[in-house]
Amino acid sequence: MNSRMKILHATKWAGSITLVMGIMIFFSGIGSGLIPIIGIGIGTIVGAIMFFLIGMLFITTEEMVENTDKGTEISPIKPRNGLYLVKR
């Protein structure tokens, strides 16, 4: 299996489990009337969404790195005091 698919499945499962737990904590806080429990549930839900988005960022970053052109040579130019010029 491709490494991107492994990352996708891992983030999907971990994010969905965390999201379900956050929803359960949120509704238990509403049912019991405890405001701090409601806040913890909302924080867990937001954390699950951020976890999934960071996983998607990893996947897109890996895809972009694989698809970029590599091997552009950059060499310093002596008269310009450390500035660089790309040779074409």
N, C-alpha and C positions, 0 to 999 in steps of 0.2 A: 504494500500500500504506500502511496506517496506520502511524504512527510507532512505536506500541507493538509492532507485529509486526516492524518492522525491528530494534528493540532486542532483542526475543525471539530472532530468528534470529541476530543477532550474538553475543549471550551464549551461545546454544546451541552455535554453531559454535566460538567461542573456548574455551568451557569444555570441550567434548568433546575438542578437539585437545590442550588442556593436560592433561586427565585421561589421555588415551592416552599422552602423553609421560611423565607422572608414573609411570604403571604400568610403562612400558618401563624407565625409570630405576630404579624400585624392584626389578624382577625382575633387571635386570643387576647391581644391587648385591648381591642375594641370590646370584646365580650366581657372581660373582667373590669374594664374601665380604668386601667392603669396607663397613664400617659407615657411614662418612660418605656413601657413595653411597646407601645405604638411607635415611638421614635426608633427603637431598635429594629422593629419590623420594616419601617421605611428605609432605614440605613442598609439593611440586608438586601432589600429589593434593589436599591440603587447600586449597591456593591455587585450584585449579580449582573446587572446591566453593564457596568463598567468592566467587569471581568470578561464578558462576552465581546465587548468592543475592543479591548486590548488584544484578545485572541485574534480577532479579525485584522487588527493592525499588524500583528506578527505575520499573518498569512500574506497580506498584501505587500508587506515589506520584503518578504522572501521571494515573492513572485517578481517584484520590480528589480531586485538584485540579480535574479537569474536572467532577466530579459534585457539588461542594459549592455551597451557595447563596452567592452573592456580593452585595455591595452593602449590608451592614449598616453603618449609619452610627454612628460612635462620636464623641461630642463631649464636651469637658471641661466640668465643672461648677465654677464659680468658688468657691463656698463650701467645697468639699471639698479644697482644696489639691492639685490635680493628679489627683485620682481621676477615673475615667471612667464615664460612664453610657451604656448602649446605649438609643437611642431606638427605640421600637417603633411 
